[in-house]
Amino acid sequence: MALSHTTEPYFVAIIEYINSNEQTGQTEATEKFFKILSTALPEKQESIMNFNEKLRQEGRQEGRQEGEYQKALAIAKKMLAEGLESSFVKEVTGLFDEDIIKIMPQH
């Protein structure tokens, strides 16, 4: 099957599979791949660019969530060090019991 005659679902599946490089820190390789693919398949360029932008947005969102989580952990750690009850720390920070237990000061 010629690449230019590939169905949309198959095409998206290929891109998602190749995007696994993004998850392993191969961002530059993934960007290069998208550019080459756009050049080779101009009729699919819009789909390629939309998918690439979607991946970028998801990456930014994941980064924000991780940052918020790390900040909540830091705040909880300070609160626990000041002697506040773990139930109160959990309520204020929104962390789970498992998170609180991991950061509780050892006496």
Backbone atoms as SQL, in Angstrom:
CREATE TABLE atoms (id INTEGER PRIMARY KEY, chain TEXT, resi INTEGER, resn TEXT, atom TEXT, x REAL, y REAL, z REAL);
INSERT INTO atoms VALUES
  (1, 'A', 1, 'MET', 'N', 0.855, -1.168, 0.000),
  (2, 'A', 1, 'MET', 'CA', 0.000, 0.000, 0.000),
  (3, 'A', 1, 'MET', 'C', 0.901, 1.231, 0.000),
  (4, 'A', 2, 'ALA', 'N', 0.631, 2.139, -0.901),
  (5, 'A', 2, 'ALA', 'CA', 1.405, 3.376, -0.964),
  (6, 'A', 2, 'ALA', 'C', 1.063, 4.244, 0.238),
  (7, 'A', 3, 'LEU', 'N', 2.056, 4.945, 0.739),
  (8, 'A', 3, 'LEU', 'CA', 1.843, 5.771, 1.917),
  (9, 'A', 3, 'LEU', 'C', 0.792, 6.838, 1.672),
  (10, 'A', 4, 'SER', 'N', 0.743, 7.374, 0.459),
  (11, 'A', 4, 'SER', 'CA', -0.220, 8.430, 0.159),
  (12, 'A', 4, 'SER', 'C', -1.657, 7.920, 0.122),
  (13, 'A', 5, 'HIS', 'N', -1.848, 6.609, 0.037),
  (14, 'A', 5, 'HIS', 'CA', -3.203, 6.036, 0.004),
  (15, 'A', 5, 'HIS', 'C', -3.596, 5.426, 1.345),
  (16, 'A', 6, 'THR', 'N', -2.839, 5.716, 2.369),
  (17, 'A', 6, 'THR', 'CA', -3.090, 5.177, 3.694),
  (18, 'A', 6, 'THR', 'C', -4.354, 5.791, 4.278),
  (19, 'A', 7, 'THR', 'N', -5.166, 4.957, 4.944),
  (20, 'A', 7, 'THR', 'CA', -6.387, 5.477, 5.560),
  (21, 'A', 7, 'THR', 'C', -6.028, 6.319, 6.777),
  (22, 'A', 8, 'GLU', 'N', -6.907, 7.231, 7.119),
  (23, 'A', 8, 'GLU', 'CA', -6.651, 8.155, 8.243),
  (24, 'A', 8, 'GLU', 'C', -6.410, 7.425, 9.561),
  (25, 'A', 9, 'PRO', 'N', -7.242, 6.449, 9.967),
  (26, 'A', 9, 'PRO', 'CA', -6.988, 5.766, 11.240),
  (27, 'A', 9, 'PRO', 'C', -5.631, 5.044, 11.261),
  (28, 'A', 10, 'TYR', 'N', -5.265, 4.427, 10.150),
  (29, 'A', 10, 'TYR', 'CA', -3.976, 3.745, 10.073),
  (30, 'A', 10, 'TYR', 'C', -2.849, 4.763, 10.175),
  (31, 'A', 11, 'PHE', 'N', -3.018, 5.855, 9.486),
  (32, 'A', 11, 'PHE', 'CA', -2.024, 6.920, 9.486),
  (33, 'A', 11, 'PHE', 'C', -1.818, 7.465, 10.904),
  (34, 'A', 12, 'VAL', 'N', -2.899, 7.735, 11.610),
  (35, 'A', 12, 'VAL', 'CA', -2.815, 8.251, 12.978),
  (36, 'A', 12, 'VAL', 'C', -2.157, 7.218, 13.890),
  (37, 'A', 13, 'ALA', 'N', -2.485, 5.938, 13.707),
  (38, 'A', 13, 'ALA', 'CA', -1.869, 4.888, 14.520),
  (39, 'A', 13, 'ALA', 'C', -0.353, 4.851, 14.316),
  (40, 'A', 14, 'ILE', 'N', 0.083, 5.036, 13.090),
  (41, 'A', 14, 'ILE', 'CA', 1.524, 5.057, 12.795),
  (42, 'A', 14, 'ILE', 'C', 2.176, 6.228, 13.518),
  (43, 'A', 15, 'ILE', 'N', 1.562, 7.395, 13.429),
  (44, 'A', 15, 'ILE', 'CA', 2.128, 8.579, 14.075),
  (45, 'A', 15, 'ILE', 'C', 2.171, 8.386, 15.585),
  (46, 'A', 16, 'GLU', 'N', 1.118, 7.826, 16.164),
  (47, 'A', 16, 'GLU', 'CA', 1.103, 7.594, 17.611),
  (48, 'A', 16, 'GLU', 'C', 2.204, 6.619, 18.023),
  (49, 'A', 17, 'TYR', 'N', 2.414, 5.605, 17.210),
  (50, 'A', 17, 'TYR', 'CA', 3.467, 4.645, 17.513),
  (51, 'A', 17, 'TYR', 'C', 4.836, 5.319, 17.453),
  (52, 'A', 18, 'ILE', 'N', 5.064, 6.068, 16.418),
  (53, 'A', 18, 'ILE', 'CA', 6.350, 6.743, 16.266),
  (54, 'A', 18, 'ILE', 'C', 6.515, 7.807, 17.338),
  (55, 'A', 19, 'ASN', 'N', 5.435, 8.372, 17.798),
  (56, 'A', 19, 'ASN', 'CA', 5.498, 9.384, 18.836),
  (57, 'A', 19, 'ASN', 'C', 6.032, 8.834, 20.148),
  (58, 'A', 20, 'SER', 'N', 6.120, 7.535, 20.284),
  (59, 'A', 20, 'SER', 'CA', 6.677, 6.975, 21.515),
  (60, 'A', 20, 'SER', 'C', 8.084, 7.523, 21.748),
  (61, 'A', 21, 'ASN', 'N', 8.748, 7.998, 20.706),
  (62, 'A', 21, 'ASN', 'CA', 10.047, 8.660, 20.855),
  (63, 'A', 21, 'ASN', 'C', 9.909, 9.889, 21.744),
  (64, 'A', 22, 'GLU', 'N', 8.791, 10.579, 21.630),
  (65, 'A', 22, 'GLU', 'CA', 8.546, 11.776, 22.436),
  (66, 'A', 22, 'GLU', 'C', 8.579, 11.428, 23.915),
  (67, 'A', 23, 'GLN', 'N', 8.038, 10.260, 24.242),
  (68, 'A', 23, 'GLN', 'CA', 7.974, 9.831, 25.637),
  (69, 'A', 23, 'GLN', 'C', 9.342, 9.425, 26.173),
  (70, 'A', 24, 'THR', 'N', 10.277, 9.099, 25.295),
  (71, 'A', 24, 'THR', 'CA', 11.597, 8.657, 25.738),
  (72, 'A', 24, 'THR', 'C', 12.644, 9.741, 25.567),
  (73, 'A', 25, 'GLY', 'N', 12.205, 10.979, 25.375),
  (74, 'A', 25, 'GLY', 'CA', 13.141, 12.086, 25.296),
  (75, 'A', 25, 'GLY', 'C', 13.714, 12.322, 23.908),
  (76, 'A', 26, 'GLN', 'N', 13.145, 11.744, 22.897),
  (77, 'A', 26, 'GLN', 'CA', 13.637, 11.903, 21.531),
  (78, 'A', 26, 'GLN', 'C', 12.865, 13.013, 20.809),
  (79, 'A', 27, 'THR', 'N', 12.665, 14.132, 21.469),
  (80, 'A', 27, 'THR', 'CA', 11.856, 15.221, 20.940),
  (81, 'A', 27, 'THR', 'C', 12.365, 15.710, 19.596),
  (82, 'A', 28, 'GLU', 'N', 13.670, 15.907, 19.465),
  (83, 'A', 28, 'GLU', 'CA', 14.244, 16.414, 18.217),
  (84, 'A', 28, 'GLU', 'C', 13.986, 15.441, 17.070),
  (85, 'A', 29, 'ALA', 'N', 14.155, 14.160, 17.320),
  (86, 'A', 29, 'ALA', 'CA', 13.905, 13.151, 16.290),
  (87, 'A', 29, 'ALA', 'C', 12.441, 13.146, 15.878),
  (88, 'A', 30, 'THR', 'N', 11.548, 13.305, 16.844),
  (89, 'A', 30, 'THR', 'CA', 10.117, 13.327, 16.546),
  (90, 'A', 30, 'THR', 'C', 9.767, 14.539, 15.693),
  (91, 'A', 31, 'GLU', 'N', 10.297, 15.709, 16.039),
  (92, 'A', 31, 'GLU', 'CA', 10.053, 16.917, 15.247),
  (93, 'A', 31, 'GLU', 'C', 10.546, 16.743, 13.817),
  (94, 'A', 32, 'LYS', 'N', 11.728, 16.186, 13.672),
  (95, 'A', 32, 'LYS', 'CA', 12.293, 15.953, 12.344),
  (96, 'A', 32, 'LYS', 'C', 11.404, 14.999, 11.555),
  (97, 'A', 33, 'PHE', 'N', 10.924, 13.955, 12.229),
  (98, 'A', 33, 'PHE', 'CA', 10.033, 13.006, 11.572),
  (99, 'A', 33, 'PHE', 'C', 8.773, 13.694, 11.061),
  (100, 'A', 34, 'PHE', 'N', 8.160, 14.540, 11.886),
  (101, 'A', 34, 'PHE', 'CA', 6.938, 15.223, 11.464),
  (102, 'A', 34, 'PHE', 'C', 7.198, 16.116, 10.247),
  (103, 'A', 35, 'LYS', 'N', 8.339, 16.778, 10.212),
  (104, 'A', 35, 'LYS', 'CA', 8.665, 17.636, 9.068),
  (105, 'A', 35, 'LYS', 'C', 8.850, 16.814, 7.799),
  (106, 'A', 36, 'ILE', 'N', 9.568, 15.709, 7.915),
  (107, 'A', 36, 'ILE', 'CA', 9.779, 14.838, 6.754),
  (108, 'A', 36, 'ILE', 'C', 8.454, 14.271, 6.271),
  (109, 'A', 37, 'LEU', 'N', 7.635, 13.834, 7.199),
  (110, 'A', 37, 'LEU', 'CA', 6.339, 13.257, 6.857),
  (111, 'A', 37, 'LEU', 'C', 5.446, 14.287, 6.164),
  (112, 'A', 38, 'SER', 'N', 5.461, 15.520, 6.645),
  (113, 'A', 38, 'SER', 'CA', 4.660, 16.584, 6.029),
  (114, 'A', 38, 'SER', 'C', 5.105, 16.859, 4.601),
  (115, 'A', 39, 'THR', 'N', 6.397, 16.800, 4.366),
  (116, 'A', 39, 'THR', 'CA', 6.933, 17.030, 3.026),
  (117, 'A', 39, 'THR', 'C', 6.583, 15.872, 2.097),
  (118, 'A', 40, 'ALA', 'N', 6.696, 14.649, 2.618),
  (119, 'A', 40, 'ALA', 'CA', 6.425, 13.465, 1.805),
  (120, 'A', 40, 'ALA', 'C', 4.941, 13.278, 1.505),
  (121, 'A', 41, 'LEU', 'N', 4.109, 13.749, 2.400),
  (122, 'A', 41, 'LEU', 'CA', 2.659, 13.564, 2.252),
  (123, 'A', 41, 'LEU', 'C', 1.929, 14.896, 2.389),
  (124, 'A', 42, 'PRO', 'N', 2.074, 15.757, 1.394),
  (125, 'A', 42, 'PRO', 'CA', 1.447, 17.078, 1.518),
  (126, 'A', 42, 'PRO', 'C', -0.070, 17.015, 1.708),
  (127, 'A', 43, 'GLU', 'N', -0.715, 15.966, 1.178),
  (128, 'A', 43, 'GLU', 'CA', -2.170, 15.862, 1.332),
  (129, 'A', 43, 'GLU', 'C', -2.574, 15.527, 2.767),
  (130, 'A', 44, 'LYS', 'N', -1.638, 15.060, 3.574),
  (131, 'A', 44, 'LYS', 'CA', -1.926, 14.742, 4.970),
  (132, 'A', 44, 'LYS', 'C', -1.288, 15.756, 5.922),
  (133, 'A', 45, 'GLN', 'N', -0.756, 16.830, 5.369),
  (134, 'A', 45, 'GLN', 'CA', -0.028, 17.810, 6.171),
  (135, 'A', 45, 'GLN', 'C', -0.882, 18.382, 7.295),
  (136, 'A', 46, 'GLU', 'N', -2.125, 18.691, 7.027),
  (137, 'A', 46, 'GLU', 'CA', -2.989, 19.264, 8.062),
  (138, 'A', 46, 'GLU', 'C', -3.170, 18.285, 9.226),
  (139, 'A', 47, 'SER', 'N', -3.409, 17.015, 8.912),
  (140, 'A', 47, 'SER', 'CA', -3.555, 16.003, 9.960),
  (141, 'A', 47, 'SER', 'C', -2.273, 15.863, 10.765),
  (142, 'A', 48, 'ILE', 'N', -1.145, 15.884, 10.088),
  (143, 'A', 48, 'ILE', 'CA', 0.150, 15.749, 10.755),
  (144, 'A', 48, 'ILE', 'C', 0.381, 16.919, 11.699),
  (145, 'A', 49, 'MET', 'N', 0.146, 18.126, 11.214),
  (146, 'A', 49, 'MET', 'CA', 0.381, 19.307, 12.040),
  (147, 'A', 49, 'MET', 'C', -0.600, 19.369, 13.213),
  (148, 'A', 50, 'ASN', 'N', -1.847, 18.997, 12.984),
  (149, 'A', 50, 'ASN', 'CA', -2.833, 18.984, 14.070),
  (150, 'A', 50, 'ASN', 'C', -2.427, 17.987, 15.152),
  (151, 'A', 51, 'PHE', 'N', -1.975, 16.819, 14.733),
  (152, 'A', 51, 'PHE', 'CA', -1.561, 15.802, 15.683),
  (153, 'A', 51, 'PHE', 'C', -0.326, 16.265, 16.448),
  (154, 'A', 52, 'ASN', 'N', 0.613, 16.859, 15.756),
  (155, 'A', 52, 'ASN', 'CA', 1.832, 17.360, 16.390),
  (156, 'A', 52, 'ASN', 'C', 1.489, 18.430, 17.428),
  (157, 'A', 53, 'GLU', 'N', 0.594, 19.336, 17.100),
  (158, 'A', 53, 'GLU', 'CA', 0.185, 20.389, 18.037),
  (159, 'A', 53, 'GLU', 'C', -0.535, 19.776, 19.242),
  (160, 'A', 54, 'LYS', 'N', -1.370, 18.776, 19.005),
  (161, 'A', 54, 'LYS', 'CA', -2.073, 18.093, 20.096),
  (162, 'A', 54, 'LYS', 'C', -1.056, 17.486, 21.062),
  (163, 'A', 55, 'LEU', 'N', -0.011, 16.864, 20.523),
  (164, 'A', 55, 'LEU', 'CA', 1.023, 16.271, 21.373),
  (165, 'A', 55, 'LEU', 'C', 1.733, 17.325, 22.204),
  (166, 'A', 56, 'ARG', 'N', 2.011, 18.460, 21.596),
  (167, 'A', 56, 'ARG', 'CA', 2.672, 19.542, 22.323),
  (168, 'A', 56, 'ARG', 'C', 1.797, 20.043, 23.466),
  (169, 'A', 57, 'GLN', 'N', 0.508, 20.223, 23.198),
  (170, 'A', 57, 'GLN', 'CA', -0.409, 20.695, 24.233),
  (171, 'A', 57, 'GLN', 'C', -0.500, 19.694, 25.376),
  (172, 'A', 58, 'GLU', 'N', -0.560, 18.404, 25.037),
  (173, 'A', 58, 'GLU', 'CA', -0.614, 17.371, 26.067),
  (174, 'A', 58, 'GLU', 'C', 0.660, 17.394, 26.906),
  (175, 'A', 59, 'GLY', 'N', 1.794, 17.593, 26.266),
  (176, 'A', 59, 'GLY', 'CA', 3.066, 17.661, 26.982),
  (177, 'A', 59, 'GLY', 'C', 3.118, 18.836, 27.932),
  (178, 'A', 60, 'ARG', 'N', 2.621, 19.992, 27.472),
  (179, 'A', 60, 'ARG', 'CA', 2.594, 21.167, 28.347),
  (180, 'A', 60, 'ARG', 'C', 1.675, 20.925, 29.542),
  (181, 'A', 61, 'GLN', 'N', 0.526, 20.310, 29.289),
  (182, 'A', 61, 'GLN', 'CA', -0.431, 20.033, 30.368),
  (183, 'A', 61, 'GLN', 'C', 0.175, 19.077, 31.389),
  (184, 'A', 62, 'GLU', 'N', 0.843, 18.028, 30.900),
  (185, 'A', 62, 'GLU', 'CA', 1.486, 17.080, 31.812),
  (186, 'A', 62, 'GLU', 'C', 2.561, 17.775, 32.640),
  (187, 'A', 63, 'GLY', 'N', 3.301, 18.679, 32.018),
  (188, 'A', 63, 'GLY', 'CA', 4.338, 19.424, 32.740),
  (189, 'A', 63, 'GLY', 'C', 3.753, 20.303, 33.823),
  (190, 'A', 64, 'ARG', 'N', 2.644, 20.972, 33.520),
  (191, 'A', 64, 'ARG', 'CA', 1.979, 21.810, 34.521),
  (192, 'A', 64, 'ARG', 'C', 1.474, 20.957, 35.687),
  (193, 'A', 65, 'GLN', 'N', 0.869, 19.825, 35.368),
  (194, 'A', 65, 'GLN', 'CA', 0.341, 18.957, 36.424),
  (195, 'A', 65, 'GLN', 'C', 1.462, 18.442, 37.311),
  (196, 'A', 66, 'GLU', 'N', 2.579, 18.053, 36.712),
  (197, 'A', 66, 'GLU', 'CA', 3.714, 17.570, 37.507),
  (198, 'A', 66, 'GLU', 'C', 4.252, 18.692, 38.395),
  (199, 'A', 67, 'GLY', 'N', 4.311, 19.912, 37.852),
  (200, 'A', 67, 'GLY', 'CA', 4.773, 21.052, 38.634),
  (201, 'A', 67, 'GLY', 'C', 3.861, 21.342, 39.816),
  (202, 'A', 68, 'GLU', 'N', 2.558, 21.271, 39.596),
  (203, 'A', 68, 'GLU', 'CA', 1.597, 21.489, 40.672),
  (204, 'A', 68, 'GLU', 'C', 1.731, 20.408, 41.742),
  (205, 'A', 69, 'TYR', 'N', 1.929, 19.178, 41.309),
  (206, 'A', 69, 'TYR', 'CA', 2.088, 18.069, 42.240),
  (207, 'A', 69, 'TYR', 'C', 3.345, 18.264, 43.097),
  (208, 'A', 70, 'GLN', 'N', 4.446, 18.627, 42.454),
  (209, 'A', 70, 'GLN', 'CA', 5.700, 18.833, 43.184),
  (210, 'A', 70, 'GLN', 'C', 5.574, 19.990, 44.177),
  (211, 'A', 71, 'LYS', 'N', 4.854, 21.041, 43.781),
  (212, 'A', 71, 'LYS', 'CA', 4.645, 22.176, 44.679),
  (213, 'A', 71, 'LYS', 'C', 3.794, 21.756, 45.881),
  (214, 'A', 72, 'ALA', 'N', 2.751, 20.962, 45.633),
  (215, 'A', 72, 'ALA', 'CA', 1.905, 20.481, 46.726),
  (216, 'A', 72, 'ALA', 'C', 2.714, 19.616, 47.689),
  (217, 'A', 73, 'LEU', 'N', 3.602, 18.789, 47.152),
  (218, 'A', 73, 'LEU', 'CA', 4.463, 17.969, 48.010),
  (219, 'A', 73, 'LEU', 'C', 5.366, 18.840, 48.879),
  (220, 'A', 74, 'ALA', 'N', 5.945, 19.869, 48.288),
  (221, 'A', 74, 'ALA', 'CA', 6.849, 20.756, 49.035),
  (222, 'A', 74, 'ALA', 'C', 6.091, 21.479, 50.148),
  (223, 'A', 75, 'ILE', 'N', 4.897, 21.950, 49.840),
  (224, 'A', 75, 'ILE', 'CA', 4.080, 22.645, 50.844),
  (225, 'A', 75, 'ILE', 'C', 3.694, 21.674, 51.960),
  (226, 'A', 76, 'ALA', 'N', 3.269, 20.478, 51.581),
  (227, 'A', 76, 'ALA', 'CA', 2.867, 19.476, 52.568),
  (228, 'A', 76, 'ALA', 'C', 4.040, 19.114, 53.476),
  (229, 'A', 77, 'LYS', 'N', 5.207, 18.981, 52.897),
  (230, 'A', 77, 'LYS', 'CA', 6.395, 18.637, 53.687),
  (231, 'A', 77, 'LYS', 'C', 6.675, 19.708, 54.740),
  (232, 'A', 78, 'LYS', 'N', 6.541, 20.977, 54.354),
  (233, 'A', 78, 'LYS', 'CA', 6.756, 22.083, 55.297),
  (234, 'A', 78, 'LYS', 'C', 5.683, 22.075, 56.385),
  (235, 'A', 79, 'MET', 'N', 4.434, 21.822, 55.983),
  (236, 'A', 79, 'MET', 'CA', 3.343, 21.800, 56.950),
  (237, 'A', 79, 'MET', 'C', 3.547, 20.682, 57.970),
  (238, 'A', 80, 'LEU', 'N', 3.946, 19.508, 57.478),
  (239, 'A', 80, 'LEU', 'CA', 4.182, 18.382, 58.380),
  (240, 'A', 80, 'LEU', 'C', 5.361, 18.662, 59.301),
  (241, 'A', 81, 'ALA', 'N', 6.388, 19.293, 58.782),
  (242, 'A', 81, 'ALA', 'CA', 7.559, 19.638, 59.600),
  (243, 'A', 81, 'ALA', 'C', 7.188, 20.616, 60.707),
  (244, 'A', 82, 'GLU', 'N', 6.164, 21.420, 60.490),
  (245, 'A', 82, 'GLU', 'CA', 5.691, 22.370, 61.502),
  (246, 'A', 82, 'GLU', 'C', 4.755, 21.709, 62.508),
  (247, 'A', 83, 'GLY', 'N', 4.483, 20.425, 62.280),
  (248, 'A', 83, 'GLY', 'CA', 3.678, 19.685, 63.243),
  (249, 'A', 83, 'GLY', 'C', 2.189, 19.662, 62.969),
  (250, 'A', 84, 'LEU', 'N', 1.772, 20.082, 61.794),
  (251, 'A', 84, 'LEU', 'CA', 0.344, 20.053, 61.477),
  (252, 'A', 84, 'LEU', 'C', -0.112, 18.618, 61.234),
  (253, 'A', 85, 'GLU', 'N', -1.367, 18.359, 61.558),
  (254, 'A', 85, 'GLU', 'CA', -1.940, 17.018, 61.396),
  (255, 'A', 85, 'GLU', 'C', -1.964, 16.618, 59.918),
  (256, 'A', 86, 'SER', 'N', -1.660, 15.357, 59.669),
  (257, 'A', 86, 'SER', 'CA', -1.616, 14.870, 58.287),
  (258, 'A', 86, 'SER', 'C', -2.978, 14.972, 57.597),
  (259, 'A', 87, 'SER', 'N', -4.059, 14.796, 58.344),
  (260, 'A', 87, 'SER', 'CA', -5.392, 14.907, 57.742),
  (261, 'A', 87, 'SER', 'C', -5.650, 16.338, 57.251),
  (262, 'A', 88, 'PHE', 'N', -5.181, 17.314, 58.018),
  (263, 'A', 88, 'PHE', 'CA', -5.325, 18.716, 57.619),
  (264, 'A', 88, 'PHE', 'C', -4.454, 19.009, 56.392),
  (265, 'A', 89, 'VAL', 'N', -3.222, 18.513, 56.396),
  (266, 'A', 89, 'VAL', 'CA', -2.306, 18.704, 55.269),
  (267, 'A', 89, 'VAL', 'C', -2.903, 18.098, 54.007),
  (268, 'A', 90, 'LYS', 'N', -3.462, 16.913, 54.138),
  (269, 'A', 90, 'LYS', 'CA', -4.097, 16.234, 53.000),
  (270, 'A', 90, 'LYS', 'C', -5.251, 17.072, 52.454),
  (271, 'A', 91, 'GLU', 'N', -6.072, 17.604, 53.339),
  (272, 'A', 91, 'GLU', 'CA', -7.230, 18.408, 52.929),
  (273, 'A', 91, 'GLU', 'C', -6.794, 19.678, 52.207),
  (274, 'A', 92, 'VAL', 'N', -5.790, 20.338, 52.732),
  (275, 'A', 92, 'VAL', 'CA', -5.340, 21.611, 52.165),
  (276, 'A', 92, 'VAL', 'C', -4.640, 21.418, 50.826),
  (277, 'A', 93, 'THR', 'N', -3.793, 20.387, 50.733),
  (278, 'A', 93, 'THR', 'CA', -2.976, 20.206, 49.523),
  (279, 'A', 93, 'THR', 'C', -3.649, 19.372, 48.450),
  (280, 'A', 94, 'GLY', 'N', -4.635, 18.565, 48.842),
  (281, 'A', 94, 'GLY', 'CA', -5.285, 17.689, 47.873),
  (282, 'A', 94, 'GLY', 'C', -4.485, 16.433, 47.570),
  (283, 'A', 95, 'LEU', 'N', -3.453, 16.191, 48.351),
  (284, 'A', 95, 'LEU', 'CA', -2.636, 14.999, 48.139),
  (285, 'A', 95, 'LEU', 'C', -3.338, 13.764, 48.698),
  (286, 'A', 96, 'PHE', 'N', -2.890, 12.596, 48.264),
  (287, 'A', 96, 'PHE', 'CA', -3.430, 11.332, 48.737),
  (288, 'A', 96, 'PHE', 'C', -2.665, 10.872, 49.976),
  (289, 'A', 97, 'ASP', 'N', -3.274, 9.949, 50.718),
  (290, 'A', 97, 'ASP', 'CA', -2.632, 9.401, 51.917),
  (291, 'A', 97, 'ASP', 'C', -1.225, 8.884, 51.606),
  (292, 'A', 98, 'GLU', 'N', -1.090, 8.176, 50.477),
  (293, 'A', 98, 'GLU', 'CA', 0.204, 7.598, 50.105),
  (294, 'A', 98, 'GLU', 'C', 1.275, 8.686, 49.958),
  (295, 'A', 99, 'ASP', 'N', 0.880, 9.830, 49.389),
  (296, 'A', 99, 'ASP', 'CA', 1.824, 10.941, 49.216),
  (297, 'A', 99, 'ASP', 'C', 2.260, 11.493, 50.566),
  (298, 'A', 100, 'ILE', 'N', 1.296, 11.655, 51.452),
  (299, 'A', 100, 'ILE', 'CA', 1.582, 12.212, 52.781),
  (300, 'A', 100, 'ILE', 'C', 2.505, 11.272, 53.556),
  (301, 'A', 101, 'ILE', 'N', 2.217, 9.979, 53.492),
  (302, 'A', 101, 'ILE', 'CA', 3.021, 8.991, 54.224),
  (303, 'A', 101, 'ILE', 'C', 4.480, 9.036, 53.745),
  (304, 'A', 102, 'LYS', 'N', 4.684, 9.167, 52.442),
  (305, 'A', 102, 'LYS', 'CA', 6.044, 9.184, 51.889),
  (306, 'A', 102, 'LYS', 'C', 6.881, 10.362, 52.375),
  (307, 'A', 103, 'ILE', 'N', 6.217, 11.487, 52.655),
  (308, 'A', 103, 'ILE', 'CA', 6.980, 12.683, 53.000),
  (309, 'A', 103, 'ILE', 'C', 6.954, 13.018, 54.491),
  (310, 'A', 104, 'MET', 'N', 6.268, 12.201, 55.274),
  (311, 'A', 104, 'MET', 'CA', 6.197, 12.469, 56.714),
  (312, 'A', 104, 'MET', 'C', 7.580, 12.389, 57.335),
  (313, 'A', 105, 'PRO', 'N', 7.884, 13.339, 58.204),
  (314, 'A', 105, 'PRO', 'CA', 9.191, 13.309, 58.879),
  (315, 'A', 105, 'PRO', 'C', 9.321, 12.049, 59.731),
  (316, 'A', 106, 'GLN', 'N', 10.494, 11.460, 59.697),
  (317, 'A', 106, 'GLN', 'CA', 10.768, 10.286, 60.516),
  (318, 'A', 106, 'GLN', 'C', 11.306, 10.726, 61.870),
  (319, 'A', 107, 'HIS', 'N', 10.712, 10.227, 62.913),
  (320, 'A', 107, 'HIS', 'CA', 11.144, 10.633, 64.267),
  (321, 'A', 107, 'HIS', 'C', 12.039, 9.594, 64.865);
